[in-house]
Amino acid sequence: MSTEADVLDEVPPELVRRVETALAEDRAADVRTLLASLSATGQASVLEQVSEVQRDKLVGILKRDLDPEALTELDEEVLEDVLDQLDSKDIAAAAHELETDDAATLLEDLTETERREVLAELPADQRADIESALAYPEDTAGRLMQRSLVKVPDSWTVGEVIDHCREATDLPDDVYDIFVVDSAGRLRGAVPLGKMLRTKRPVPVFDIVDPDIPSVPVTSDQAEVAHVFRDKNLVSCPVVDNDGRLLGVIMVDDVVDVIDEEAEEDLLKMGGVGIDDMHADTIRTARLRAVWLTLNLATAVLASFVIGQFEGAIEKIVALAVLMPIVASMGGNAGTQTVTVAVRALAMGELTAANALRFVAKEAAVGGLNGMIFALIMGSAVVAWYGDWRLGAVIASAMVCNLLAAALAGTLIPLGLQKFGIDPAVSSTVFLTTVTDVIGFLAFLGLATLFLL
């Protein structure tokens, strides 16, 4: 009989509390039973939700009973903590059950000494594959690909391929395409497994091969690989070296992880957080965030300096101090909308030099139109509030100026950063906030000084 979380990846809070209680009462058998009922993702979720002390105790109880796939689902900080509780034999046992790419990910952050100890526990062929994967830079196709695939010579018949697949003991569990290579190992094309099974045995495999299948160089960045999968609707993609020799294959499940990782990374960067620090310790989290807070402090001081230039006007017309945050806030929000669209379009390859001018013009038009709409709303409200049509006209004009500036900054800043080789997701929002604050305060207080004093 299956238990309540047998097929669920999302672990119910009650189950986590039961695990915590069992750990507190040293009921190791109950802990094993509760965790055994979960999928790999579920086990990873429990490890991430319990405290660090409880996690160490949990790993000590489970050891090799922990699903190796669960290790690949863990946050980096949690994985590092878990691996610290396992010896080289335990880690090697887990790596032995994983595909090459996942095993390499498991070992990549170990020290050189620890890595050698783990690799020494693995069979020679698997050790060589993992070492080969680790030789490629992180976040490249070489690290994503798995070596386990079905590769056959272009001289074989369909019958020979089918017999090979039936008799071989080292084939992957999931096969979508049969890859065909020449005598030098160069990729000639691929045949979908379904097409292979529907073709008569005497037919030469080269007669049914698709020579135009997409492939990616082993040094390709993982973001480029994700684009290929998305654009071509692939479930698998061969990886080749500079001479076109077949080295491995990347599967769609690994690309989904890459897409999630890239999206999460961009989201965190736009919030001024370099990494997902939910599981990091307090000191490290504070240190990481302090870098961006320092930069934000500098931009805030610049905005305050602009306000300081109009100190006399603010003293004479107190309403200016009440109203000026509205102009800056509206500009900031409008700019954030634009910069979010721009960064996303750049990341997806939808915003290029070919359509950049059109995109900027459209966003400027949107900013101007929204500026006029909210200028009318805010100007009318100020006239009703203070009974001064000139003050209403000033805030209306400043609103149009700042929303237009926000639209231009929200497009030009990401484009400019990418032009200089800087990730737009990292710094766009900081520069945008500076522009909208400075322009907002300058436009509002400057116009007030000219027309109200």
Rosetta blueprint (number, residue, H / E / L):
1 M L
2 S L
3 T L
4 E L
5 A L
6 D L
7 V L
8 L L
9 D L
10 E L
11 V L
12 P L
13 P H
14 E H
15 L H
16 V H
17 R H
18 R H
19 V H
20 E H
21 T H
22 A H
23 L H
24 A H
25 E L
26 D L
27 R L
28 A H
29 A H
30 D H
31 V H
32 R H
33 T H
34 L H
35 L H
36 A H
37 S L
38 L L
39 S L
40 A H
41 T H
42 G H
43 Q H
44 A H
45 S H
46 V H
47 L H
48 E H
49 Q H
50 V L
51 S L
52 E H
53 V H
54 Q H
55 R H
56 D H
57 K H
58 L H
59 V H
60 G H
61 I H
62 L H
63 K H
64 R H
65 D H
66 L L
67 D L
68 P H
69 E H
70 A H
71 L H
72 T H
73 E L
74 L L
75 D L
76 E H
77 E H
78 V H
79 L H
80 E H
81 D H
82 V H
83 L H
84 D H
85 Q L
86 L L
87 D L
88 S H
89 K H
90 D H
91 I H
92 A H
93 A H
94 A H
95 A H
96 H H
97 E L
98 L L
99 E L
100 T H
101 D H
102 D H
103 A H
104 A H
105 T H
106 L H
107 L H
108 E L
109 D L
110 L L
111 T L
112 E H
113 T H
114 E H
115 R H
116 R H
117 E H
118 V H
119 L H
120 A H
121 E L
122 L L
123 P L
124 A H
125 D H
126 Q H
127 R H
128 A H
129 D H
130 I H
131 E H
132 S H
133 A H
134 L H
135 A L
136 Y L
137 P L
138 E L
139 D L
140 T E
141 A H
142 G H
143 R H
144 L H
145 M L
146 Q E
147 R L
148 S L
149 L L
150 V L
151 K E
152 V E
153 P E
154 D L
155 S L
156 W L
157 T E
158 V H
159 G H
160 E H
161 V H
162 I H
163 D H
164 H H
165 C H
166 R H
167 E H
168 A L
169 T L
170 D L
171 L L
172 P L
173 D L
174 D L
175 V L
176 Y L
177 D E
178 I E
179 F E
180 V E
181 V E
182 D L
183 S L
184 A L
185 G L
186 R E
187 L E
188 R E
189 G E
190 A E
191 V E
192 P E
193 L H
194 G H
195 K H
196 M H
197 L H
198 R H
199 T L
200 K L
201 R L
202 P L
203 V L
204 P E
205 V H
206 F H
207 D H
208 I L
209 V L
210 D E
211 P L
212 D L
213 I L
214 P L
215 S L
216 V E
217 P E
218 V L
219 T L
220 S L
221 D E
222 Q H
223 A H
224 E H
225 V H
226 A H
227 H H
228 V H
229 F H
230 R H
231 D H
232 K H
233 N L
234 L L
235 V L
236 S E
237 C E
238 P E
239 V E
240 V E
241 D L
242 N L
243 D L
244 G L
245 R E
246 L E
247 L E
248 G E
249 V E
250 I E
251 M E
252 V H
253 D H
254 D H
255 V H
256 V H
257 D H
258 V H
259 I H
260 D H
261 E H
262 E H
263 A H
264 E H
265 E H
266 D H
267 L H
268 L H
269 K H
270 M H
271 G L
272 G L
273 V L
274 G L
275 I L
276 D L
277 D L
278 M L
279 H L
280 A L
281 D L
282 T H
283 I H
284 R H
285 T H
286 A H
287 R H
288 L H
289 R H
290 A H
291 V H
292 W H
293 L H
294 T H
295 L H
296 N H
297 L H
298 A H
299 T H
300 A H
301 V H
302 L H
303 A H
304 S H
305 F H
306 V H
307 I H
308 G H
309 Q L
310 F L
311 E H
312 G H
313 A H
314 I H
315 E H
316 K H
317 I L
318 V L
319 A H
320 L H
321 A H
322 V H
323 L H
324 M H
325 P H
326 I H
327 V H
328 A H
329 S H
330 M H
331 G H
332 G H
333 N H
334 A H
335 G H
336 T H
337 Q H
338 T H
339 V H
340 T H
341 V H
342 A H
343 V H
344 R H
345 A H
346 L H
347 A H
348 M L
349 G L
350 E L
351 L L
352 T L
353 A L
354 A L
355 N L
356 A H
357 L H
358 R H
359 F H
360 V H
361 A H
362 K H
363 E H
364 A H
365 A H
366 V H
367 G H
368 G H
369 L H
370 N H
371 G H
372 M H
373 I H
374 F H
375 A H
376 L H
377 I H
378 M H
379 G H
380 S H
381 A H
382 V H
383 V H
384 A H
385 W H
386 Y H
387 G L
388 D L
389 W H
390 R H
391 L H
392 G H
393 A H
394 V H
395 I H
396 A H
397 S H
398 A H
399 M H
400 V H
401 C H
402 N H
403 L H
404 L H
405 A H
406 A H
407 A H
408 L H
409 A H
410 G H
411 T H
412 L H
413 I H
414 P H
415 L H
416 G H
417 L H
418 Q H
419 K H
420 F L
421 G L
422 I L
423 D L
424 P H
425 A H
426 V H
427 S H
428 S H
429 T H
430 V H
431 F H
432 L H
433 T H
434 T H
435 V H
436 T H
437 D H
438 V H
439 I H
440 G H
441 F H
442 L H
443 A H
444 F H
445 L H
446 G H
447 L H
448 A H
449 T H
450 L H
451 F H
452 L H
453 L L
